[in-house]
Amino acid sequence: MRTIGVNANNDIYRGPDGNLVVLTGLDAYGQGVAQAMRTQRNSVPLDLQYGVDTLSYIWNAYKPAQFIAQARALLGSYPDTVAVQSFDLERLDGVASYTSNLESIYGATVVSATLAQSGANPL
């Protein structure tokens, strides 16, 4: 697997050599699954089922089982995934966070993120 690297702001960036950073193997895989988890379901015009529905299952109504099922399905179908070992979700004071342990053909990795609700009505 090979992809262009992005920084914490989701922007492409240059490495010390002045060239765009290119990730391969486990680094590319880890960035790819993190990007997939950031994709809001129904936001990809050519594949409306891609992504996870954080709006419906985390913010509008807290339905953790549905969110976890969608996330596990997405991660399990991501290229080069061997197994989703675990997926843990928490929500407290308008902030949700998840951690997932994944096994890929490149090795094991952990994907985690914190999601803060945007808008005028924080939980």
Helices and strands as residue ranges (DSSP letters): E 2-4, E 22-24, H 25-38, H 54-54, I 55-60, H 64-77, E 81-92, E 95-104, E 107-116
